[in-house]
């Protein structure tokens, strides 16, 4: 595992967030429910509003941003991990684990008993990552994007203190 840091972005970090998010959409367009062309058109205000509406973490290795993930609440009982991505040069070095752990810690600090997420069918690396952290398929399936045939499946992880023995 690599030595890296994870930090929460604030609205002043909108430009860094924009560059990472656009890199993610360019690198792995099939993994996201949005598109590069759509998000390239976002204004500074839109990027700042997105950062204000969700908690976005970035991973940095050797002072270079190399990954991001966001977490949003879905009510009083759950959080949802969204928008996970690690740059190609940082993959396989534990960066994704750092990001998932940051989301789990965030949810735990807020006493949220469950973290949910969606994984595009065929993204076996992501499914293995999440399974390593206790996520399991729930059986729910939906289109990755409205009007497309490609599907994604839901996974969830119950907080260890809330798990039923």
N, C-alpha and C positions, 0 to 999 in steps of 0.2 A: 504494500500500500504506500502511496506517495504521501509526503508531508505537504499539506496545504491548509488553507484557511477558508472559512465560509463566513460571509457577512451579509447582513440584511441591507438592501438598497433603500434609499429614500428618494423623494422626487427630484432632488438635485442631481441624482445619478442617471437621469433619463437618457442621456446620450450614450453612456456605457450600456445601459439596458437595451437601447435600440440596436446598437451594433451587435451585441450578443444574440438578441432575438432574431435579427435578420440573418446572421450567420447560421443560426439553427434552422431557420426556414429554408435557406439555400442548401444546407448540407443534408437535411432529412425531411424533405417536403411531405413525404407520405406519413410521417409520424405525428403531424399536427392537424388540428381542425381549422387552421387558417392557411393563408398563402403568402408567399413573399411579395407578390405584387400588391395585395391588399394592404399589408402592413408597411410597405415602403411609402405608401401614400399618407400614413399617419402624421399628424402635426406634433410639434413639441408638446402642446397641451394634451393631446391624446395619450402620448407616452407617459406624461406626468400623471394623468388621471388613472392610467392602468397601474402605475406604481402605488398610487394612493389607495386603490381599491383592493389590492392584493399584497401579500407579503412575499417579496421576491428576494431570493438569496442568490449570491454568486459565489462560485468557488474560484480561488486564486492559488496558483502554484508559481513559485519564483516571481511573485509580484505581477503575474499576468492572469487576467480573467480567462477562465477556460471552461466554465459551465454555469448553468443557471437552472433554477426551479422556483416555482411559485406555489403558495398554499393559500387557500381561501376557506372560509367557514361555510358550511352548508346547513347551518342551523345550530341548535344548541348541543347537538350530539355528534357532530362529525366535522372533519376538515377534508378538503380535497387537494391532493397533490396534482399540479398542472404544469405543463410547459417544460418538462425536464429535458435537458440537453447537455452533452459534454462534447467539447471540440475533439475532432479526430486525433490530434496529437496528444491528448490527455487521457484517452480511453485506455482501459485496462490497467490503470494506475490507482484506482480507489477513489477517484474524484466523485463518481456517481454515488458511492457509499456515503461520502461526506455530506452530499446534498440531501440524500434521503434521511440521514440521521439528523440533519438540521430541521427538516420538516417534522420528523417524529418528536424531536425535543420541543419544537414550537407548539405542537398539538398537546403534548404532555403538560407543558407549562400552563396551558389554558384549560386543562382538565377535560379535554375532548376525548371521549372514549373510542373513537374510530377515525381512521384515516382511509380515504377511498382514492381511487385513481382509475384511469382508463388506459388500456394498452392496445395499439393497433395489432390486428391479427398478423401473425408472422414475425413480430418483433420479439424473437426468442431471447435476445440478450436482455431486453428490458424486463421481460417476465421473470427470468432467472434472478436478476437484480432484486426485484421487488419480493420474490419468494424468499430470497436470502434474509430479508428483513421482516419476514412473517406475514406477508400479504398472500391472500388466497383468492382464486377466482370466485365470484359471487354467483355466476350464471347469467348476469345481465349482459346484453349485447345491444349495440346501437351502431348506426353509420358513423364513420369518422367525420364526414362532412354531409350536411343535408343534401339529398339528391344523389349521393354516390353509393355504389354497391359495397365498397370497402367497409369492413366492420371493425369495431373495437370492442373489447370485453372489459368488464369491470373487475377490479380486485379491491380487497379491503383488508385492513389489519386492525384488530381490536387491541386496545392498550393492554399490556400484560396484567396490570392490576385489575382490569375489568374482565379478563377472560374467564369463561366458565370452566371449572375443572372437569 
